[in-house]
Amino acid sequence: MPNVSPHSPDLYLCHKVKLDQDKPIYITEFAAKSTKEIAHHILLFACSDAGPDDTWNCGEMSHHSGDTQFKVGPVCRSRQNIIFAWALDAPKLVLPEDVAFKLGGDTMNKYLVVQVHYANVDLFADGSTDNSGIILKGQTEPVSKLAGVYLMGTGGSIPSQTQETFEAACQIKENVEMHPFAYRTHAHKLGVVNSGYLVTNGPGKQDQQWTEIGRRSPQLPQMFFPVTNDVTVRRGDVLAARCTMFNFVDHDVKIGATGDDEMCNFYIMYWVQGDNLLSENTCFSNGPPYWHFRNFKTREGIPLYADSIPKDASKVPDAQLEELDRIKQAGGLHGAHGANHNNHKQEEKDDEMEMDHSHMDHNQMSHESKSKYLNKIIQKLLAEYGSENRRIRFHKKSMDSSSEEDLDELEKAYLLKKLLNRIGIN
């Protein structure tokens, strides 16, 4: 970004760079130049044509932004390919040996376009500017394997206080052998886990095989990770993705472009031998309540059998749960409610046991036990305060000032009662 100063929340800005048309460049490494406090996420696109200006407003909600300092237009005017995606302070990505993205030269990739989502613009209220972007490293020497990105995503919505699966599936129609080597998950605060699979079919129902490509909580740094299994995707195979979400807020949430909306994305980075990349590089469904795996059939009429779907498709891997807990304790988790929903029933049992212990004589507890117990109670109170505060503020928007004063008193009473109950005073 050329030192821009965004004024409107949830503004998407694009900036383009024209590539050398005579000599191609082979990109082998990506690193973000930004932080999660500045950019909600950054996408890098390759386009055959881009515009309408060097820097422009390219968000889906651009006509609602009210920010008139930038012209409005799509990311690409024609032929759009996602090259890289970044969020949540993810580290750099280095491609495997002899694998690269080919840009410029005789390719259709004539422009690079970086898109930055500025969800919060408070940092720029004083006129400060930003030059967030992506640092690329590459070479002019050709490689034998070209890289591409296949994006799976959905539309849809999720009701309040429910868990839902957002699912997409597509059959590969092109005569290509693609080798996935990295995957990336993306969702906002409601995301629990995103998972992606290669689905192959045989002569019978029992022959349908689901092989995991990747499974990760989107509450963790959203980098490209090595695939779970080495697979080869061929014509006729099916790629399937699921985003499991838990809506802990008090209103329905839809898939959309703002930070208060949700997103369900599963990225597959792959390589092919030679130049035969996929021309159809996206797979989208309408999402819930309109579309689930049960709605899919291949060209041959084969469905996705419910019995074949891996049982852990909506489960966060144990190692990631431990990582989420560490980040949560450090105060850095932006969506802890969703990420830990799988364990919420056990946590409720633990809370009941702690409540029983809270009525014992505190002299019978060791200093370490007291500290651990009180710290956990404080953390839960803070989490409940945040949730209740958001709920009350949401309803205040449609109330007059006298009702707001009443709610302020209700909020204080609620929190005081919670505190007294937790420490054993009725």
C-alpha positions in Angstrom: 0.0 0.0 0.0 1.4 3.4 -1.0 1.0 5.1 2.5 -2.8 5.1 2.5 -5.0 6.5 5.2 -8.3 4.5 5.4 -11.2 6.4 7.0 -14.1 3.9 7.0 -14.2 0.6 9.0 -14.2 -2.6 7.0 -12.6 -0.9 4.0 -11.0 -3.1 1.4 -8.2 -1.4 -0.5 -6.4 -2.7 -3.6 -3.1 -1.6 -5.0 -1.7 -2.9 -8.3 1.8 -3.5 -9.8 2.3 -4.2 -13.5 4.6 -7.2 -14.2 7.3 -7.4 -16.8 5.7 -8.7 -20.0 9.0 -9.8 -21.5 10.5 -11.9 -18.7 8.5 -14.1 -16.2 9.4 -14.1 -12.6 9.1 -17.3 -10.4 8.0 -16.5 -6.9 9.2 -18.9 -4.2 8.6 -17.0 -0.9 6.0 -14.8 0.7 6.1 -12.7 3.9 3.6 -10.2 5.2 4.6 -6.6 6.0 1.8 -5.9 8.5 0.3 -6.9 11.9 -3.1 -8.2 13.0 -3.7 -4.8 14.7 -3.5 -3.0 11.4 -4.8 -5.5 8.8 -7.6 -8.0 9.4 -6.3 -10.0 6.4 -4.3 -9.5 3.2 -4.8 -11.3 -0.1 -2.5 -11.3 -3.1 -4.1 -11.8 -6.6 -2.7 -12.2 -10.1 -4.8 -10.6 -12.8 -4.8 -10.3 -16.5 -6.2 -6.8 -16.1 -6.7 -4.6 -13.0 -7.9 -1.2 -12.1 -9.6 1.3 -12.1 -6.6 3.2 -10.5 -3.3 2.4 -8.9 -5.1 2.2 -5.6 -8.8 1.7 -5.2 -11.7 0.6 -3.1 -12.2 -3.1 -4.0 -14.5 -4.5 -1.3 -17.8 -6.3 -1.8 -19.3 -3.7 0.6 -17.6 -0.7 -1.2 -20.9 1.0 -2.1 -21.7 1.1 1.7 -18.4 2.3 2.9 -19.0 6.0 2.6 -15.2 6.5 2.0 -15.1 8.6 -1.2 -11.3 9.2 -1.3 -10.8 6.1 -3.5 -12.4 5.0 -6.8 -14.6 1.8 -6.6 -13.9 -1.3 -8.7 -13.4 -5.0 -8.6 -10.1 -6.6 -7.7 -9.5 -7.8 -11.2 -11.2 -6.7 -14.4 -10.6 -10.2 -15.9 -9.0 -13.5 -15.0 -8.5 -13.5 -11.2 -6.2 -15.9 -9.4 -5.5 -16.0 -5.7 -1.7 -16.3 -5.1 -1.4 -15.9 -1.3 -3.4 -15.1 1.8 -2.4 -13.9 5.3 -4.0 -13.1 8.7 -3.4 -13.2 12.4 0.4 -12.6 12.3 1.1 -15.8 10.3 4.8 -16.3 9.5 6.4 -16.3 6.0 5.8 -19.1 3.5 8.7 -20.8 1.6 7.6 -23.1 -1.2 9.1 -26.5 -1.7 12.2 -26.9 -3.8 11.7 -26.4 -7.6 8.1 -25.1 -7.0 7.1 -21.5 -7.8 4.3 -19.2 -9.0 5.0 -18.1 -12.5 4.1 -14.4 -13.0 4.4 -12.0 -15.9 6.1 -12.9 -19.2 3.9 -15.0 -21.5 1.4 -15.9 -18.7 -2.0 -14.4 -18.3 -0.8 -12.9 -15.0 0.0 -9.4 -16.1 -0.7 -7.6 -12.8 -0.2 -8.3 -9.1 -2.9 -6.9 -6.8 -2.6 -6.7 -3.1 -5.9 -6.4 -1.2 -5.9 -5.2 2.5 -8.9 -5.4 4.7 -8.9 -2.6 7.2 -11.5 -3.8 9.7 -10.7 -1.2 12.3 -9.4 2.3 11.2 -9.0 3.9 14.7 -5.2 3.9 14.2 -5.7 6.3 11.2 -8.0 8.8 12.9 -5.1 11.2 13.3 -4.2 11.0 9.6 -1.6 8.3 10.0 -0.8 6.3 6.9 -0.1 2.6 6.2 2.1 0.7 3.8 1.1 -2.9 4.6 1.7 -5.5 1.9 3.4 -8.7 0.9 7.2 -9.1 0.4 7.9 -11.5 -2.4 11.1 -13.3 -3.2 11.8 -15.2 -6.4 14.1 -15.9 -9.3 14.3 -15.6 -13.1 15.4 -19.2 -13.6 12.5 -21.5 -14.6 11.3 -24.3 -12.3 9.8 -27.7 -13.3 6.7 -27.4 -11.1 4.3 -24.5 -11.1 2.2 -23.6 -8.1 -1.5 -22.7 -7.9 -4.2 -22.1 -5.3 -7.6 -23.7 -5.2 -10.1 -21.9 -3.0 -13.2 -23.5 -1.4 -15.8 -21.4 0.4 -19.5 -20.9 1.1 -22.3 -18.5 1.6 -25.0 -19.1 4.3 -25.8 -18.0 7.8 -25.9 -19.4 11.4 -28.6 -18.8 14.0 -27.7 -17.5 17.5 -26.5 -20.1 20.1 -26.2 -22.9 17.6 -23.4 -25.0 16.0 -23.5 -25.3 12.2 -21.4 -26.9 9.4 -20.7 -24.8 6.3 -19.8 -27.2 3.5 -18.6 -27.1 -0.1 -17.7 -29.8 -2.6 -16.7 -29.9 -6.3 -15.7 -32.5 -8.8 -12.5 -31.9 -10.8 -13.4 -31.8 -14.4 -10.1 -30.9 -16.0 -7.4 -33.3 -17.2 -4.8 -32.4 -14.6 -2.8 -34.0 -11.9 -2.4 -31.6 -8.9 -0.4 -32.3 -5.8 -1.5 -30.3 -2.7 1.4 -29.4 -0.5 -0.1 -26.7 1.8 -3.4 -25.6 3.1 -4.8 -22.6 5.0 -8.1 -22.0 6.9 -9.9 -18.8 7.3 -13.0 -17.8 9.4 -13.7 -15.1 11.9 -14.6 -15.3 15.6 -17.2 -18.0 15.3 -15.0 -20.5 13.6 -14.2 -23.7 15.5 -12.3 -25.8 12.9 -12.0 -26.0 9.0 -11.2 -29.2 7.3 -10.5 -30.3 3.7 -10.6 -33.7 2.0 -9.9 -35.5 -1.2 -12.8 -37.8 -1.9 -12.3 -40.8 -4.3 -15.0 -43.2 -5.4 -15.1 -46.9 -6.3 -17.7 -49.3 -7.6 -19.6 -49.4 -4.3 -20.7 -47.2 -1.4 -18.1 -48.9 0.8 -15.3 -47.8 -1.6 -15.8 -44.1 -1.1 -12.6 -42.8 0.6 -12.1 -39.5 2.4 -8.4 -38.5 2.8 -7.7 -35.5 5.0 -5.7 -32.7 3.3 -5.8 -30.5 6.4 -7.7 -29.6 9.5 -7.1 -26.6 11.6 -8.7 -24.1 13.9 -9.0 -20.7 12.2 -8.5 -19.1 15.7 -4.8 -19.9 15.3 -2.4 -18.0 13.1 -3.8 -18.4 9.6 -0.7 -19.4 7.7 -0.3 -22.1 5.0 0.6 -25.4 6.7 2.0 -28.6 5.2 -0.8 -31.0 4.2 -1.8 -33.8 6.5 -1.4 -36.5 3.7 0.4 -36.5 0.4 -2.3 -37.0 -2.2 -2.7 -36.6 -6.0 -5.9 -35.1 -7.3 -7.1 -36.2 -10.7 -10.0 -35.6 -13.1 -13.2 -37.1 -11.6 -12.0 -36.8 -8.0 -13.9 -34.6 -5.5 -12.5 -31.9 -3.2 -14.7 -31.3 -0.1 -14.4 -28.8 2.7 -16.2 -28.1 6.0 -16.1 -25.1 8.3 -17.6 -25.9 11.8 -18.9 -22.8 13.6 -20.5 -22.0 16.9 -22.5 -18.8 17.2 -22.1 -17.6 20.8 -23.5 -14.2 20.1 -27.2 -13.2 20.5 -28.1 -12.7 16.8 -27.8 -14.6 13.5 -24.6 -14.2 11.6 -24.2 -14.4 7.8 -21.3 -15.0 5.5 -20.2 -11.5 4.4 -17.4 -9.0 3.9 -17.2 -7.2 7.3 -15.5 -8.2 10.5 -18.9 -8.7 12.1 -19.9 -11.2 9.4 -18.3 -14.6 9.0 -16.3 -16.4 6.3 -15.7 -20.0 5.5 -12.6 -20.5 3.4 -10.3 -23.5 2.9 -7.3 -22.8 0.6 -5.3 -25.6 -1.1 -1.9 -24.7 -2.5 -0.7 -27.3 -5.0 1.9 -27.9 -7.7 1.7 -29.5 -11.2 4.4 -30.8 -13.5 4.7 -28.3 -16.3 2.3 -25.5 -17.0 -1.1 -27.3 -16.7 -2.7 -25.4 -13.8 -6.4 -25.5 -13.1 -8.4 -23.0 -15.0 -11.4 -23.5 -12.6 -9.7 -22.6 -9.3 -12.7 -21.9 -7.0 -15.4 -24.0 -5.5 -18.3 -22.4 -3.7 -21.7 -23.5 -2.3 -24.7 -21.5 -1.0 -24.0 -22.9 2.5 -26.5 -23.4 5.3 -29.5 -23.7 5.5 -29.5 -24.2 1.7 -26.6 -26.5 1.0 -24.8 -29.3 2.8 -22.8 -32.3 1.7 -26.0 -34.3 1.3 -26.9 -32.0 -1.6 -23.9 -33.0 -3.7 -23.6 -35.6 -6.5 -20.9 -36.2 -9.0 -21.5 -36.2 -12.8 -22.0 -39.9 -12.4 -24.7 -39.4 -9.8 -22.6 -40.5 -6.8 -23.4 -38.7 -3.5 -21.2 -37.9 -0.5 -22.2 -40.7 1.8 -22.7 -39.6 5.4 -21.2 -42.8 6.8 -17.9 -42.0 4.9 -17.4 -38.5 6.3 -14.6 -38.7 8.9 -15.9 -38.6 12.4 -13.3 -36.0 13.5 -14.1 -33.6 10.6 -15.6 -31.1 13.1 -13.0 -31.7 15.9 -10.0 -29.5 16.6 -6.9 -31.7 16.8 -5.6 -32.2 20.4 -2.3 -30.4 19.7 -4.1 -27.4 18.4 -6.4 -27.3 21.5 -3.3 -27.1 23.7 -2.0 -24.3 21.5 -5.3 -22.4 21.7 -5.2 -22.7 25.5 -1.7 -21.2 25.6 -2.8 -18.3 23.4 -6.0 -17.8 25.4 -4.0 -17.6 28.6 -1.8 -15.0 27.1 -4.9 -13.0 26.1 -4.2 -13.2 22.4 -7.1 -15.4 21.1 -9.7 -13.4 19.1 -12.4 -16.1 19.1 -11.9 -18.4 22.1 -15.6 -19.1 22.4 -15.8 -20.8 19.0 -12.5 -22.6 19.2 -13.1 -24.3 22.5 -16.7 -25.2 21.9 -15.9 -28.8 21.5 -14.9 -28.9 25.2 -17.6 -26.7 26.7 -19.6 -29.5 28.3 -16.5 -30.7 30.2 -15.7 -27.2 31.3 -19.3 -26.8 32.6 -18.7 -29.9 34.8 -15.4 -28.5 36.0 -17.2 -25.2 36.9 -19.7 -27.2 38.9 -16.9 -28.8 40.9 -15.2 -25.5 41.4 -18.5 -24.0 42.7 -18.7 -26.8 45.2 -15.2 -26.1 46.3 -15.9 -22.4 46.7 -18.0 -23.0 49.7 -15.2 -24.8 51.7 -13.1 -23.1 54.3 -10.4 -21.2 52.3 -7.9 -22.1 55.1 -8.2 -25.7 53.9 -6.8 -24.7 50.4 -3.2 -24.3 49.7 -1.9 -20.9 48.5 -1.3 -22.3 45.0 -4.8 -23.8 44.8 -6.3 -20.5 45.9 -4.4 -18.6 43.3 -5.2 -21.0 40.6 -8.9 -21.1 41.5 -9.3 -17.4 41.9 -7.5 -16.7 38.6 -9.8 -19.1 36.7 -12.9 -17.5 38.3 -11.6 -14.0 37.3 -10.9 -15.1 33.7 -14.4 -16.6 33.4 -16.0 -13.5 34.9 -14.1 -11.3 32.4 -15.3 -13.5 29.5 -18.9 -13.5 30.8 -18.6 -9.7 31.2 -17.5 -9.3 27.6 -20.3 -11.5 26.3 -23.0 -9.9 28.4 -21.7 -6.4 27.6 -21.9 -7.1 23.9 -25.4 -8.4 24.3 -26.7 -5.4 26.2 -25.0 -2.9 23.9 -26.5 -4.6 20.9 -30.0 -4.1 22.2 -29.3 -0.5 23.3 -29.0 0.5 19.7 -32.8 0.4 19.3 -33.7 2.0 22.6 -34.1 5.5 23.9 -31.9 7.2 26.4 -34.1 6.4 29.4 -34.1 2.7 28.5 -30.3 2.8 28.2 -30.0 4.1 31.7 -32.1 1.3 33.0 -30.0 -1.2 31.2 -26.8 0.3 32.7 -28.2 -0.5 36.1 -29.3 -3.9 35.0 -25.8 -4.6 33.7 -24.2 -3.6 37.0 -26.6 -5.7 39.0 -26.0 -8.7 36.8 -22.2 -8.5 37.1 -22.4 -7.9 40.9 -24.7 -10.9 41.4 -22.4 -13.1 39.3 -19.4 -12.1 41.3 -21.1 -12.7 44.7 -22.4 -16.1 43.6 -19.0 -17.2 42.3 -17.3 -16.5 45.7 -20.1 -18.1 47.7 -22.1 -15.1 48.9 -25.8 -15.2 48.2 
